[in-house]
């Protein structure tokens, strides 16, 4: 109740976060795995004096910088922009809790940028040992960034004992930390190999060199896939009970989980039959197929990871609609509209007749004309519900879900959402406000489809 709502029609603001986050993650993991690839393979090329391979690695380094430093940085800023607007309270909580962690990550990020630029722009001007050192500095800095950010994002899914202790290290080394570091490290190795296959398939014309690149990139890909599987098992084991229940209950998540398992097996098979057994298979078509399959698996996994946190953004700390659990009793007593800095100011300016002593008077809200009551209900919906639901059309549109419901059914849902679905936040307002929201929902709910017996 500390910030204004950012209402995104049709898509909803959290879904916009998910889209930008997935687009960023698909590149940020390449930034980690690709850095390790360049460090290992540059060392190998210098040691074997393979000038053709060194020339390819320089070409790949340019591609790597364009994708990770330019596109990756833009989408990284995009994530901060969207989470700051869509989930300001959760963002504030993460910043306050992990200031030291973010500071460390920024140090490693600066090291990444500096070492990556030195590695590429001073290619051929540095001694081989110094050149390799730059690659390893980048690889280590990128992996440390992954570790630091993973500790914070894993905290959102299961903060563990931090809820009681409020200790930085307890929150950082949460139950999800190790499984997610393993899974993300594996994902970085796997994705980097897929990017290498794709780049080499289009850029390298020499068959022998392309086969060398494919064969040397396959073992990291298989190891990465194994790490992803191992980390995924640990991720599931340390899920809160509500997250496991959400996986079992939500049909869309069931579909995504089946898709993840099926396509992961497909990636294993393609890696084994293709680059491992037949490096000459790495053609543009095969590389695109493998790349697309890998990105689909990764995207589906990220979507599931985001979805199972409901009804929280940060488990047991911040609800999805930007309310702290400890605020509920006060909001239910004094009113949701009065409890919000922006909602209370809006009501006082728009409906002064519904206020008393500069406070929202709950008893006067229901005395307003019906149209005004529905308008207040719309505001309540935008603040209380639009984090997960569009209105009449769009992602999880509430009107379509209420099609054919009776007023009593809608009223019961509004007053006890967590009893209808455990992954919904509880109602955080007064009975009068519940009636306002109910009237708004009734006004947008379509009738039961015709022609049904």
C-alpha positions, 0 to 999 in steps of 0.5 A, spaced: 500 500 500 506 504 499 506 505 491 501 506 485 499 501 481 502 500 474 496 497 470 497 493 464 491 492 460 490 485 457 497 482 458 498 484 466 504 487 469 507 481 472 507 477 465 511 483 462 516 482 467 516 474 465 517 476 458 523 481 459 526 476 464 526 470 459 529 474 454 534 477 458 536 470 462 537 466 455 542 471 454 545 472 461 546 465 461 550 465 455 554 471 458 556 466 463 557 459 459 560 463 453 565 466 457 568 460 460 568 457 453 572 463 450 577 462 456 578 454 455 578 454 448 583 460 447 587 457 452 587 450 447 588 454 441 594 458 444 597 451 446 596 448 440 598 454 435 591 453 432 591 460 428 584 458 424 581 456 431 584 463 434 581 467 428 574 463 429 574 465 437 576 472 435 570 472 431 565 469 436 568 474 441 565 479 437 558 476 436 559 474 444 560 482 446 554 484 441 549 479 444 551 479 452 554 486 453 549 490 448 543 486 448 544 483 455 545 490 458 539 493 455 534 487 457 537 487 464 535 495 465 529 493 462 528 488 468 529 493 473 525 498 470 519 493 469 520 490 476 520 497 479 513 499 476 510 492 477 512 490 483 515 496 487 514 493 494 518 486 492 523 490 489 524 495 495 524 489 500 530 485 495 534 492 495 533 493 503 535 486 504 541 485 500 544 491 499 551 488 500 549 483 495 547 487 490 554 492 491 558 485 490 554 484 484 555 491 481 563 490 482 563 483 478 559 486 473 564 492 472 570 487 472 566 483 466 565 489 462 572 491 462 575 484 461 571 483 456 573 489 452 580 488 453 579 481 451 576 483 444 579 490 443 586 488 445 586 481 441 593 480 438 596 486 442 597 482 448 601 477 450 598 470 450 598 469 457 595 476 459 590 475 454 588 468 457 588 471 464 583 477 461 578 471 459 579 467 465 577 474 469 571 475 465 569 468 466 570 468 474 566 475 474 560 472 470 560 466 474 560 470 481 554 475 478 550 468 477 551 466 484 550 473 487 543 474 483 541 467 484 542 467 491 537 473 491 532 470 486 532 463 490 530 467 496 524 469 493 521 462 492 524 460 499 527 465 504 527 459 509 529 461 516 530 469 514 523 470 515 524 469 523 532 471 523 532 477 518 539 475 517 543 477 510 547 470 510 541 466 512 537 469 506 542 469 501 544 461 503 537 459 502 534 452 501 533 454 494 540 457 493 545 450 491 540 447 487 539 453 483 546 455 482 547 448 480 541 448 475 543 455 472 551 453 472 548 447 467 544 452 463 550 457 462 554 451 459 548 448 455 546 455 452 553 457 451 554 450 446 548 452 443 550 459 441 556 456 439 553 451 434 549 456 431 554 461 430 559 456 427 554 453 423 553 460 419 560 463 420 565 457 419 566 454 412 571 450 413 568 443 415 574 440 419 574 447 423 567 446 424 567 439 426 573 441 431 568 447 434 562 442 435 566 436 438 569 441 443 563 444 445 559 438 446 562 435 452 560 442 456 553 441 453 552 434 456 555 436 462 550 442 463 544 438 461 546 433 467 547 439 471 540 442 469 537 436 471 540 435 478 539 442 480 532 441 477 531 435 482 534 439 488 529 445 486 523 441 486 525 437 493 526 444 496 520 447 494 515 450 499 509 445 499 504 451 496 509 451 490 508 443 489 501 444 490 501 449 484 505 445 480 500 439 481 493 443 481 495 448 475 493 445 468 498 450 464 504 448 469 502 441 468 503 442 460 509 446 461 513 441 466 511 435 460 514 440 455 520 441 459 521 433 460 520 431 453 524 437 450 530 436 455 530 428 453 530 431 445 536 435 447 540 430 450 538 425 444 540 431 439 547 432 442 548 425 442 547 423 435 549 430 433 555 433 435 558 428 439 557 422 434 557 426 428 560 433 428 558 434 421 551 434 423 552 441 425 549 445 419 545 451 419 538 447 420 540 442 425 543 448 429 537 452 429 533 446 431 537 445 437 538 452 439 530 453 438 529 446 442 534 449 448 531 456 448 524 453 449 526 448 455 529 454 458 523 459 457 518 454 460 523 452 466 523 460 467 516 461 466 514 455 471 519 458 476 516 465 476 509 462 476 509 457 482 511 463 487 503 465 487 500 467 492 507 471 493 512 475 490 517 473 495 514 467 499 511 469 506 514 476 505 510 480 500 504 478 497 503 478 489 498 484 490 504 488 493 501 487 500 505 485 506 502 479 510 502 483 517 498 489 514 492 485 513 489 486 520 490 493 519 487 494 512 481 489 514 479 494 520 481 501 517 480 499 509 484 498 503 482 504 500 484 508 506 490 504 507 493 506 501 497 512 500 495 513 493 488 510 493 486 514 499 488 521 496 484 519 490 478 517 494 479 524 498 479 528 491 474 524 487 469 523 492 470 528 498 462 526 500 465 519 502 470 522 507 470 524 514 476 528 518 480 527 511 479 519 512 475 515 507 469 513 511 467 506 509 460 507 511 459 512 506 462 508 500 455 504 499 451 511 499 454 513 493 451 512 486 451 505 483 456 508 478 461 511 483 460 504 487 462 500 481 468 505 479 471 504 486 470 497 485 474 498 479 480 501 483 480 496 488 480 491 482 486 494 479 490 495 486 488 488 489 487 483 483 490 486 477 497 483 478 494 476 476 488 478 472 486 482 466 479 485 466 475 482 460 480 479 456 487 477 456 491 473 461 487 470 466 481 475 465 477 475 471 471 476 467 471 470 463 473 466 469 466 469 472 462 467 466 455 465 469 457 466 476 451 468 481 452 475 485 453 470 491 458 466 488 462 472 486 461 475 493 464 469 497 470 469 492 471 476 493 471 475 501 475 469 501 479 468 495 484 464 499 479 459 500 477 458 493 484 457 491 490 457 495 494 461 490 490 467 491 492 472 496 487 473 502 482 479 501 485 485 504 479 490 505 473 491 509 466 488 508 464 494 505 469 494 500 468 487 498 461 489 496 464 495 492 469 490 488 463 485 488 458 490 484 464 491 479 465 484 478 458 483 477 458 488 472 463 485 467 462 478 468 459 475 462 452 471 462 452 463 462 453 461 454 447 460 451 444 453 448 447 449 454 442 444 457 
